[in-house]
Amino acid sequence: MTASLKAIDGSTDLPALMNDLAMRARAAARVLSLAPTEQKNRALDLMAQAIRANAATILAANTEDVAEAKAAGTTTAFLDRLTLTPARVEGMAEGIEAVGAIADPVGIVTESWQRPNGMTIERVRVPLGVIAVIFESRPNVAADAGVLCLKSGNAVILRGGSDSFRSCRAIHDCLTQGLREAGLPEAAITLVPTRDRAAVGLLLSGLNGGVDVIVPRGGKSLVARVEAEARVPVFAHLEGVNHVYIDAAAKLDMAKSIVLNAKMRRTGVCGAAETLLVDRAAAPSTLKPLVEMLLDAGCEVRGDADVQQTDARVKPANDDDWDAEYLDAIIAAKVVDGVDQAIAHIHDHGSHHTDAIVTENTAAAEKFLNEVDSAIVLHNASTQFADGGEFGFGAEIGIATGKFHARGPVGVDQLTSFKYRIHGSGQTRP
């Protein structure tokens, strides 16, 4: 490895460093596109072993990151996203093993047909090439993104947040160890070795054709910058302004369980519920128990006039609250006139991420599932299932909220494109 690739924060020629990274990643992508499944899976197995063997090192690095973040006065929700625990490190290892167990999409023929002239046409999955993943705070994204790109035959350039710099480096060391021991190029998973924010702008430029796709994982400001400046395609991962709608035909016990989990299981993840909508027909029996449950669990409730009447602890909601992604123990709550008004509210204020309905009314459920235009729509389940691992993808790079190519959890299949292979027997076109 050259000295330029070891530069940490002190690089005097960042553009040269970043172009060098892209060049190496491009060469690694060519190798990975042809790597057999067995070799990729061997690398994944070795990575999981390395994560477990170096758990103490990863946790020590994370402790330094968390201490620095606390000293800077960051929020509790941010610290939750940043913090690794022994269980979360083990979860990373298990996630890597899960990716190893799923089918390799590369080379799969998705369709095949024969033309009248005798030619056979096949559509086959191929890797995208070099993927740049720009993320904030959550160091486990380094592992998730790295292994998903590897399994799908792509090289990846990781640019983690400055707050998780040490943690990401410790995790990345384990990933490159697995690549090296499996005989694959270490540049297949590259971590940008500097906190310099200018590195993000260089990635967004495409690095002279070195980057094929950009995936942003972070807050609204990061995603907005990526979409404004990127010179290459972007898998948009917008904020999670997620709703839970309690229909008139909802069971109260189920509604309470789902709402509490959707909001409070982990408040800082993108699948957390941010707005509670309650059908006016259900409000007399449902609204007060739901609001009191949230308040008693330590969640701040900001409500409309109907919600404020249920408990003196409820704070008035303003217009901004209906569009807010709190990523904290705060929820906006509103009474609506049935499923149509709930859908209209979600259309006006949602982010097309994840929304749920709780009801025993099949017709209402089908209407909600069909008409809510979000990447993930659930019936009688928590929004916190918005996770690639929960979908059986092993892990995810993010939740794509756009409509081009990938939507919802981005796993190995979504990290491939396709090409057409045509088999002929001497045909020429008249």
N, C-alpha and C positions, 0 to 999 in steps of 0.2 A: 504494500500500500504506500502510495507516495506521501510526501510530507504535506502536500496541499490538502489531502483528504483527512489529515489529522488536525487541521487548524481548528482551534476552539476559540471563538470570539475575536481572536487577534488577526484574522486574515486581512492583509492589506490589498488584496485583489479579489474581492468577492465575486465579480462576474466571471473571472477565470476559474475560480473554484467551482461555481455552480455549473458552468459549461462542462467542466471536467466530470462532475458528478453525472450530468445528463449523458455524456458520451459513454461513460462506463455502464450506466443503466441501460442505454440502448443496446450495447453489445451483450449485456446479460439477458435482455429480453429475447434476443435471437436464440440464445442457448435454451432459455426456459420454454420457448414456444415449441421446441422439439424434444424436451426432456420427457422421458417415460414417466408414467404415473408412479411406478414403484420408487423411482429415485426422488420424486417430489415428496411422496409419503414418508420415505426414509428421513428426509430433511425435517419434515414436520415432527416426526417422532423424536428425533434428536433435539429439536428446539424445545419440545415439552419437557424432556429430561433436563435440559440445561436450565430452563425456568425454575424447575423444582430444586435442582442442585444449587442454584444461585439465589434462592429466595431471600436469604439473609442480606445479600448484597443489594438486591433490588429494594428491599424494605428500608435499608439504611440510606440509600440514595433518596428514596421517597421521603424519609423523615426530614432530610435536609431541605427538600423542596417545600414540604408542608410548613416547616419552621419559618422559612423565608416568606412564604405566603401569609402566615399569621402575623409576622412582623410588619407586613405591608398593609394589614388591616382588611384583608379580603373577607368576603361574606362566608357564612356557615355553609351555604349551598355550594359555593365554589370549592371550599375545602373538602366537602364530601366528594365532589367529582375528582379532586386531585388525589385524595388519600387512598393508599393501598393498604390492605390488611393481609395477613396470611391467607384468609379465605379468598380474597380477591386475586391474589397471586396464584393460588391453586386453581381458581376459576379460569385464569388465563391459560394455564397448562391444559386444563380439561377442554377449553375451547379450541386449542390447537389440535388436540387429539380428535375432537369432533370434526374439524375441517378435514383431517386426514381420512376420516371414515366415509365422507360423502363422495359421491361419484365425481370423477374428473370430467369436466365438460369439454375439454379441448379435443377436437377431432370427432366429436359426436355428429353423426348425420341426422339432422332434424327433419329433413324432407327429401324425398327422391321421387322423380317421375321421368317417364320416357316420352319424348316428342314423336310425332308421326314420322319424322325422317330417321328415326332409330337412335338418335342421341339420347343418352341418359344424363339428367341434370340432378346434382346433389347440392343441398345447402348444408354446410358444415360449420361447426363452431370453431372460432379462432380467437386467440387473445387480442386484447386491445393494443398492447405494446408497453409503453411506460406511463404509469399513473402517478400523479403527484397528489399526495394527501396532506392537506393543511388542516391541523386540528389544534384545539385549545384544551388545556387543563387535564383531560383524562388520559393518563399515560397508557392505559390498557389498549387504547386505540392503536398504538404502535404495533402491538402484537396482533390484534385483530386484522388490521389493514395489511400488515406484512404477510401473514400466512394465507389470507384470502387471495391476495395477488399472486403469491407463489403457486397455490393450487390451480389457479386459472391461467397459469403460464405467463403472467405479466411481471415485469420489474416494477418496483415502486420506490419513489423518493418521498420520504416522510419528513414533514416539517412540523414538529410539535411546538406547543406553546412554550414560551420562555419559563413559565412557572413550573413546568414538568420536565425541564431540560435534563436534570440528573437522572430522574426516573427512566426517561425514555432511553438515555444512553445505556443504562444498566440492562434494560430489556433488549435493546438492539444488540448488545454484545451476545446475548443468548441466541438470538435469531441468526446472527452471522456465524456463530459457532456451529449451529446445525447445518447451515448451508455449506460451510467449509468441510465438515466431516462427511457430508453426503456427496461431495465432489461437484457442487454447484457454485457458480460465481458469487462471491460475497456482495458484489454490486447489485445483485438481484433485489436486495432490501437495503436501501441506503438511507441513513439518517443525516439530514443537513447538520453539519457539526458547528453551528454557530447560532447565537441568539439574535444576531443582527436582523432587524425587521426588513431590511432591504432584500433579504433572501426571498421573502414572499413575493415581492414585486418581480424579481427575476423569474421565479417559477411561473407566475401569471403570464409572463411574456412568451412562454413556451420554450425558452432556451434554444432558439434557432432550430426548432423542429424536434428537440430532444424529448418533449413531453407531449403525450397524445390526449390525455384526459386529466382534469383536475377535480378533486373531490374535497370540498370544504366541510369541516366538522367544527362548528363553533357558533358563536352568537350572531345576532343580526348584523352587527357592524362588519364582522369578517365576511359573512356571506355576501353582503352588499358590495364590499370591496372586490371580492372575487368575481361576482357577476358583472361589475362595471369595468374591470381591468383585464379580465382573462382574454387571451388571444387564442385559446384552444377550448374545446368543448368542456362543459361543466356539468357534473351531476349535482343539481341543486339540492341542498339540504337546508331548507328554511326552518324557522323556529317552530316549536311545537305548541301552538295555541290550541290545545286539545279540549274537547268538551265531553261531558257525560250528561246525557239527557235521561231524566227519570219520567217515564210515561205513566199515564193513569193506570195502566194494567201492570205496573211493576210490583213485585213482592218487596215489602219493606226490608226484611232481613237481607235479601240479596242486594237491594239498592245500597244499604248501609255498608255491607261488606265491600262491594265494588267501588263505591265512592271513596271510602277510607283508603283502600289499597291504591286506587288510581292517583290520589293526591299525595298520600303520606308515606307510601312504601319507600320511595326515594324521590324527594322533591326536586332534585337537581338534574334529573334525566329528561331527555326530550320527550319521552312518552308520558310524563306526568300530566294529570288533568289540571287545567288552569281555570276552567269555567264549568259551573254546575247549572244545568237548566232543569227546571221542574215543571211538569204539566200542571196547569192551574187546577185541573180536575183531581190531581193527586195531592195538591198542596195541603189541604186540611189535615190529612193523616200522615203525610210524608215529610213535608218541608221542615217542621220544627225538629223532629228527631234527627234529620240529616245535619241540620245546621248546628244543633247542640253537640252532636257527635264530633263534628269537625273542630268546633271551638274547644271542647274538652280534650281533644287530642293535640292541642297547641297550634291549630291552624287559624290564621286570621281570615275572617270572612268579610268580604266587601259585597254588599247586596243592594238590590233595588228596594223600593219602598215596601214591597210585600215581604221580602226577606228580612228587612230591618225590624219589622213588627214581631218577628219570632223570638228575638233575643236582644237584650240591650247591648250586648257585646259586639253585635254586628256593626261594621263601619259602612257609611254610605259609599256606594260605588259611583265613580265618575265615568265619563265617556271613554277615557283611556283604559280603564280596567277591562273592558270587553275585548281589547286587542292585546292584552299584556301576556307575555310569557314570564311568569314570576320566577320559575326555577327555585322556589322557596315555599315555605309553609304559609302560603297565601292563596286564596281562591276567590274568584268572582262568582256570584250566585244570582240567578234571575228566575222569575216565574214567567212561563210562556203559555200561550193558548194553543196547546196541542202540538202534534208532531210537525205540522206544516210550518208553524212559527219557529219551532226549534231548528228545522232545516234552514229556514230563511236566516236565522241568527248566525248559524254556523257558516252559511254562504257569505254573509257580510263581514264576519269577524274572524273566521278560522284561517288556518295557514295550510290547509290541505294535507295535514300530517296524519292525525289519528283522532277519531271520534267514536263514541259508544252510545248505544241506547240500551236501557234496562226496561224490559217489558215482557209480559206473557202473551201479548197480542201479536200474533203472527203477521197480520196485515200491516200493523204499524212498524214492526221490525223490518219487513221486506221493503216497505216504502223508504225507511231510513237508510237501509243498506244500499238501495238502488239510487237514491237521489242525493245523498251526501257525497260530494266530489272530493274525497280525501284518499290518500294513498292506502290507508288502513281504516276500515270501518268494522266495528265489533257489535255483536248482539249478546247481551248478558255476560260480558267479560270486561276485565280491567284494561284501561288504555296502556298500562305498563307492560302488556304483552307486545308492544311495538319494539321488537328486538329480533334481530336475525337468528340468534340462538334459539329463541322460543319458536321460531318458524321452522326449525330444523336445518338452518343454513350453517350451523356450527358457530358462526360469528357474522358480523356485518361491518362494512366500511361506513355505512350511514343509512339514514332513511331518506331516500330521494323523494322529494315532494313535487318535482316536475313531471312531465308526461312523455318526454322523449327518451327512448331506449330503456331506461330503468325507472321503476317506481316502487316505493316501499323499501323494505330492507334490501340493501345491495349486497348480495352474496356472490359466489363464484360464477353462477350462470349469468348474472347481470354484468360481470366483468369480462364477458366475451362479446364479440361481434360475430359475423359470419362471412363466409365467402362461398362462391359457387364453383363446384368442380363439374366439368362436363366430359363425359366419355363418348368418343365418337368412333367411327369405323371408316374414316375417309370422307365424311360429308363436306360439301362445299355449298356456299349460299348462291342460289341462282340470281 
